[in-house]
C-alpha cells in the first residue's frame, strides 16, 4: 500500500513517525512504464484527487519530460472542477485534454489507467480517506492510498481499454464542438442584432432629424419661431458627425467579425518563423498612423521596448503568421482608448521564460491608463464582453490569436494591487528554434 498525507510538513516527512508507507516497487514500475513510451500515452483519471496525487509524487513530471524528450502524444481524460483546474491549466501546453463527468459509484476507491503506445496498460486504484485532526478542527487531513496496481500487455484487455478511451474522447470532442458552434452562432446573432443594430439606429435617428429640419425650413421660412439658418446648419453638422461616428464603429465591428470568422474557419494554419520585435514595432506604426489620421483628442503615444538579457532582437522569434501583429494592434489600441491623458505611455518588456526545459518568450505590455478593476478581469477575454467600450471583440481576438500560436495571455495591474495606475497584459509564446 502507498499512502500520502496532504498536510504533512517537511519536519514530519523526515521523522521516524512518518505515516507515509511507500511501495517503492510501485513507483519504479510506473516510472519505467512512462519513461519507455515511444509515441503516445493515454491517461484516464476518475477525479481531481488522482491528478493531485500524480502531481505530488512528480509522476506528471515524468510524463512532461517524455513529451519534451520524444515529443510523444499525450491525451488526458479528467473531470474538471475547482480542485483540478489549476493543475490542468499547467498541463495544457503539453497535452491534449478533455474534461469529463463521470458517474462513479459511492466509494472512496477510484481506478486510474495509463495506455502506452496502444500496446500495454498500467492501472492502479486510489482510495481517499479523511482523518479528523486531534484539536477537533473542522479541517481534516486527506490521505490517499494506492493499491491493486497492475500491469498488462494482454491484447484483449489493452484493446478494450483503448476502445473505451477513444469512445469517451470522441464523444467529448463532438460535445465540445457542438457547444462551440452554438456559442459562435449566438455571438454572431448578438453582434448583428445588438451592436450593429444600435449603430444603425443612431445613424437613422440622425438622418431623420436632419430630414425633419430641412422639411421644416422649406415649409416654414416665414414662421418667426423657426430656427435661424446658422443654428440649423450647426445642428445638421453635429448630427452628421454623430452619424459618421456610428458608421465608423459599425464598420470597425464588421471588420472584427471578419477577423473572428477567418480565425474560426481557418483550419490549416500556415505558420512560419516570425520576429516578435518586428511584429510589435509594425503594430506600433499602424496604431500611430491611425492616430495621425483620426485623432480629435490630440493623443500621442510614447512607446518603449526593452529586452532582458543580451539577446539580439533578430533571435527573438516565434512560430506564427502575419496576424501576429494584430495582437499588439489590439492591445495598443486598447491602451489608447482607456488612457484619458494626451500622452499614452506604453512599455514593452521581452524576456525568456521556461516551463520545464521548454523555452518561451514572455512579453508584457504595460500602460498608464485608468486600469481594470479585479471583478472585470476574469471576463475580459470573453468574445462578447458587454461592459467594454465598443464591440468588446478586440481582446477576444487577442486571446484567440495567442492560443492559436500555442501561447497564453493574462491581465494584471501595472502596479501591484492598484489597478488605477494602469494595466499590464502578459503573454508567453514558445520560442522558435533557430
C-alpha positions in Angstrom: 0.0 0.0 0.0 1.2 3.5 -0.9 -0.1 6.4 1.2 0.4 10.2 1.4 -0.9 12.9 3.6 -1.6 16.3 2.1 -0.9 18.2 5.3 2.4 16.7 6.3 5.2 19.3 6.6 8.9 18.8 6.0 9.7 18.0 9.6 7.1 15.3 9.7 8.3 13.8 6.5 11.8 13.4 7.9 10.8 12.0 11.2 10.7 8.3 12.3 6.9 8.7 12.8 6.4 9.3 9.1 3.0 7.9 8.2 3.9 7.5 4.6 4.3 3.9 3.5 5.8 3.9 0.1 5.8 0.9 -2.1 9.0 1.6 -4.0 8.3 -1.1 -6.5 5.1 0.6 -7.5 6.9 3.9 -8.1 9.7 2.2 -10.0 7.4 0.2 -12.3 5.2 3.2 -13.1 8.2 5.4 -13.8 9.7 2.7 -16.1 6.3 2.4 -17.8 6.1 6.1 -18.5 9.7 6.6 -19.5 9.5 3.8 -22.1 6.7 5.5 -24.0 7.8 5.9 -27.7 4.9 7.6 -29.4 1.8 8.2 -27.3 0.2 7.7 -23.9 -3.5 7.9 -22.9 -4.4 8.7 -19.3 -7.8 8.3 -17.7 -8.3 9.8 -14.2 -11.5 9.5 -12.2 -11.2 12.8 -10.4 -9.1 15.7 -9.2 -7.7 13.6 -6.3 -6.0 11.4 -8.8 -4.4 14.4 -10.5 -3.3 15.8 -7.2 -1.7 12.5 -6.4 0.2 12.4 -9.7 1.5 16.0 -9.1 2.5 15.3 -5.5 4.7 12.3 -6.4 6.1 14.0 -9.6 4.6 11.4 -11.8 3.4 14.3 -14.0 7.0 15.4 -14.3 7.9 12.0 -15.8 5.1 12.4 -18.3 6.1 16.0 -19.3 9.8 15.0 -19.5 8.8 12.3 -22.0 6.8 14.9 -24.0 9.8 17.2 -24.2 12.4 14.5 -24.9 10.4 12.5 -27.5 7.6 14.8 -28.5 5.1 12.0 -27.7 1.3 12.5 -28.0 -0.4 12.7 -24.6 -4.2 12.6 -24.2 -5.8 13.1 -20.8 -9.4 12.5 -19.7 -10.1 14.0 -16.3 -13.1 15.7 -14.6 -12.7 19.4 -14.4 -13.5 21.0 -11.1 -12.1 23.7 -8.8 -9.5 21.4 -7.4 -8.1 20.2 -10.8 -8.5 23.5 -12.8 -5.2 24.9 -11.6 -3.2 21.7 -12.4 -4.8 21.1 -15.8 -4.0 24.7 -16.8 -0.3 24.0 -16.2 -0.6 20.8 -18.2 -2.5 22.1 -21.2 0.6 23.4 -23.1 1.9 19.8 -23.2 -1.2 17.6 -23.6 -4.5 17.1 -25.3 -7.1 17.4 -22.6 -10.8 16.7 -22.4 -12.9 17.3 -19.3 -15.4 14.5 -18.5 -18.2 14.0 -16.0 -18.0 10.5 -14.5 -20.8 8.9 -12.5 -18.7 6.9 -10.2 -20.0 4.6 -7.5 -20.3 5.9 -4.0 -16.9 4.5 -2.9 -13.6 6.1 -1.8 -11.7 3.9 -4.3 -11.3 5.1 -7.9 -9.2 3.5 -10.6 -6.7 5.1 -13.0 -5.1 3.7 -16.1 -2.3 4.6 -18.5 -2.2 3.1 -22.0 1.3 3.1 -23.6 1.7 3.1 -27.4 -1.5 1.1 -27.8 0.4 -1.9 -26.6 0.1 -2.3 -22.8 -1.7 -0.8 -19.8 -0.8 0.2 -16.3 -3.6 0.6 -13.8 -4.0 1.3 -10.1 -6.6 2.3 -7.6 -6.6 5.4 -5.3 -8.5 5.3 -2.0 -9.3 8.6 -0.4 -9.9 9.0 3.3 -10.4 11.9 5.7 -8.8 12.0 9.1 -10.1 14.4 11.7 -7.4 16.5 13.4 -7.0 16.0 17.2 -8.0 19.5 18.0 -11.5 18.8 16.6 -10.9 21.4 14.0 -13.3 21.1 11.1 -10.5 20.8 8.7 -9.1 17.4 8.2 -6.1 15.7 6.7 -6.6 13.9 3.4 -4.9 10.5 3.0 -4.6 8.8 -0.3 -3.8 5.1 -0.6 -2.7 3.3 -3.7 -3.3 -0.3 -4.0 -4.3 -3.0 -6.5 -1.9 -1.8 -9.1 -1.2 -4.0 -12.1 0.4 -4.1 -15.5 -0.9 -6.0 -18.5 0.0 -6.4 -22.2 -2.8 -8.8 -22.8 -4.1 -7.8 -26.2 -7.8 -8.1 -25.4 -7.5 -6.1 -22.2 -5.5 -3.4 -24.0 -7.9 -3.2 -27.0 -10.9 -2.9 -24.7 -9.3 -0.1 -22.7 -8.3 1.7 -26.0 -11.8 1.3 -27.3 -13.4 2.8 -24.1 -10.9 5.7 -24.1 -11.4 6.6 -27.8 -15.1 6.4 -27.4 -15.2 8.8 -24.5 -12.7 11.1 -26.2 -14.7 11.2 -29.4 -18.0 11.8 -27.6 -16.4 14.7 -25.6 -14.9 16.2 -28.8 -18.2 16.1 -30.5 -19.9 17.6 -27.5 -17.3 20.4 -27.2 -17.7 21.1 -30.9 -21.4 21.4 -30.6 -21.1 23.8 -27.7 -18.5 25.8 -29.6 -20.7 26.0 -32.7 -23.7 27.1 -30.6 -21.8 29.8 -28.8 -20.4 31.1 -32.1 -23.9 31.3 -33.6 -25.1 33.1 -30.5 -22.2 35.5 -30.7 -22.9 36.4 -34.4 -26.6 36.9 -33.6 -25.8 39.1 -30.7 -23.4 41.2 -32.7 -25.7 41.7 -35.6 -28.9 42.3 -33.7 -27.4 44.3 -30.8 -24.3 46.3 -31.7 -24.8 46.8 -35.4 -28.5 47.4 -34.8 -27.6 50.1 -32.3 -25.2 51.8 -34.6 -27.7 51.8 -37.5 -30.4 53.2 -35.2 -28.0 56.1 -34.3 -27.4 56.8 -38.0 -31.1 56.5 -38.8 -32.1 58.8 -35.9 -29.6 61.5 -37.0 -30.7 61.3 -40.6 -34.4 61.5 -39.6 -33.8 64.7 -37.6 -31.8 66.3 -40.5 -34.6 65.4 -42.9 -37.1 66.9 -40.5 -35.1 70.1 -40.1 -34.8 70.5 -43.9 -38.5 69.9 -44.4 -39.4 72.4 -41.7 -37.2 75.1 -43.2 -38.7 74.6 -46.6 -42.2 74.7 -45.3 -41.9 77.4 -42.6 -39.4 80.0 -43.9 -41.9 82.8 -42.9 -42.5 81.3 -39.4 -40.9 83.6 -36.9 -40.4 80.7 -34.5 -38.3 78.7 -37.0 -34.7 78.2 -36.2 -32.2 80.6 -37.7 -30.3 79.3 -40.7 -26.9 79.3 -38.9 -28.3 77.3 -36.0 -29.8 74.8 -38.4 -26.5 74.3 -40.2 -24.6 73.9 -36.9 -27.1 71.3 -35.7 -27.1 69.4 -39.0 -23.3 69.4 -38.9 -23.3 67.8 -35.4 -25.9 65.2 -36.4 -23.8 64.3 -39.5 -20.7 63.9 -37.2 -22.8 61.6 -34.9 -23.9 59.5 -37.9 -20.4 59.3 -39.3 -19.0 58.2 -35.9 -21.7 55.5 -35.6 -20.9 54.3 -39.2 -17.2 54.1 -38.4 -17.9 52.0 -35.3 -20.2 49.8 -37.3 -17.6 49.3 -40.0 -14.9 48.5 -37.3 -17.2 45.9 -35.8 -17.8 44.3 -39.2 -14.0 44.2 -39.7 -13.6 42.5 -36.4 -16.3 40.0 -37.2 -14.5 39.2 -40.4 -11.3 38.6 -38.5 -13.0 36.3 -36.0 -14.6 34.4 -38.8 -11.3 34.0 -40.5 -9.8 32.7 -37.3 -12.8 30.4 -36.7 -13.0 28.8 -40.1 -9.3 28.5 -41.0 -8.3 25.0 -40.0 -5.0 24.5 -41.8 -2.6 27.0 -40.3 0.3 28.1 -42.4 2.7 29.2 -39.6 6.2 30.4 -40.3 9.1 32.0 -38.4 8.1 35.5 -37.2 10.2 38.0 -35.4 8.4 39.3 -32.2 10.1 42.8 -32.1 9.3 43.4 -35.8 5.6 42.5 -35.2 5.5 44.8 -32.1 7.1 47.7 -34.0 4.8 47.2 -37.0 1.8 47.3 -34.7 3.0 50.5 -33.1 3.4 52.1 -36.5 -0.1 51.0 -37.5 -1.7 52.5 -34.4 0.4 55.6 -34.6 -0.7 56.2 -38.2 -4.3 55.7 -37.2 -3.9 58.4 -34.5 -2.3 60.7 -37.1 -5.2 60.3 -39.5 -8.0 60.5 -37.0 -7.2 61.9 -33.5 -9.7 64.5 -32.3 -8.4 64.2 -28.7 -4.8 65.0 -29.8 -3.4 61.9 -28.2 0.2 60.7 -28.9 2.0 57.5 -28.0 5.2 57.4 -26.0 6.5 53.9 -26.8 9.4 51.9 -25.4 10.5 48.3 -25.9 13.2 46.6 -23.9 14.7 43.1 -24.0 16.0 41.5 -20.8 19.4 39.9 -21.3 22.0 40.2 -24.1 19.7 38.9 -26.9 19.8 40.2 -30.4 16.3 41.2 -31.5 16.7 39.1 -34.6 16.9 36.0 -32.4 13.5 36.6 -30.7 11.3 34.5 -33.0 8.1 32.5 -32.7 6.1 30.3 -35.0 3.1 32.4 -36.1 1.7 34.2 -39.2 1.1 37.8 -40.3 -1.9 38.1 -37.9 0.7 38.1 -35.0 0.8 41.9 -35.4 -3.0 42.0 -34.8 -2.4 41.0 -31.2 -0.4 44.1 -30.5 -2.5 46.4 -32.6 -5.5 45.5 -30.4 -3.5 45.9 -27.1 -2.1 49.3 -28.2 -5.5 50.5 -29.4 -6.9 49.4 -26.0 -4.3 51.4 -24.2 -5.1 54.5 -26.3 -8.8 54.0 -25.7 -8.5 53.7 -21.9 -5.9 56.4 -21.3 -7.5 59.8 -20.7 -4.4 61.9 -20.9 -3.0 63.2 -24.2 0.2 61.2 -23.7 -0.3 57.4 -23.9 2.7 55.6 -22.4 3.2 52.0 -23.4 6.1 50.0 -22.1 7.0 46.6 -23.7 9.3 44.1 -22.0 10.6 40.9 -23.6 12.3 38.2 -21.6 13.0 34.4 -21.8 10.8 32.1 -19.7 11.0 28.4 -19.1 8.4 25.8 -18.4 10.4 22.7 -17.6 13.0 22.6 -20.3 10.8 24.4 -22.9 11.8 27.9 -23.7 9.2 30.6 -24.2 9.3 34.3 -24.9 7.4 36.4 -22.3 6.1 39.8 -23.4 4.4 42.3 -21.1 2.5 45.3 -22.4 2.0 47.9 -19.7 0.1 51.2 -19.9 -0.6 54.1 -17.5 -4.3 54.3 -18.2 -7.4 54.1 -16.0 -6.8 50.4 -15.3 -9.2 47.4 -15.0 -10.9 46.5 -11.7 -10.4 43.0 -10.5 -14.1 42.0 -11.0 -13.8 42.8 -14.7 -10.5 41.0 -15.3 -12.0 37.5 -15.2 -14.4 38.1 -18.1 -12.1 40.4 -20.1 -11.2 38.0 -22.8 -14.7 36.7 -23.5 -15.8 37.2 -27.1 -18.7 39.4 -26.3 -18.0 41.5 -23.2 -20.8 44.0 -22.8 -19.0 46.2 -20.2 -16.3 47.0 -22.7 -16.4 50.1 -24.9 -17.3 49.5 -28.4 -17.9 45.9 -29.6 -15.7 44.3 -26.9 -14.1 42.0 -29.5 -10.5 43.3 -29.6 -9.3 41.3 -26.5 -11.2 38.3 -27.7 -9.2 38.4 -30.9 -6.0 38.8 -28.8 -6.8 35.6 -26.8 -7.8 33.7 -30.0 -4.6 34.6 -31.7 -2.3 34.0 -28.7 -3.8 30.5 -28.2 -3.6 29.9 -32.0 0.2 30.2 -31.7 0.2 27.8 -28.6 0.7 30.7 -26.2 -1.1 32.0 -23.1 -2.3 35.5 -22.2 -3.3 37.1 -18.9 -4.1 40.5 -17.5 -2.9 42.2 -14.3 -2.1 45.6 -12.7 1.0 47.6 -13.7 1.4 48.5 -10.0 0.7 45.5 -7.8 -2.8 45.6 -6.2 -3.5 49.2 -7.5 -5.4 48.8 -10.8 -5.9 52.6 -11.1 -2.2 53.0 -12.1 -2.6 51.2 -15.4 -2.8 47.7 -16.8 -0.3 45.0 -17.8 -1.1 42.4 -20.4 1.3 39.4 -20.3 1.8 36.7 -22.9 4.1 33.7 -23.5 4.9 32.1 -26.8 7.0 29.0 -27.4 10.4 30.2 -28.7 11.1 29.2 -32.3 14.2 27.0 -32.8 16.8 28.8 -34.9 
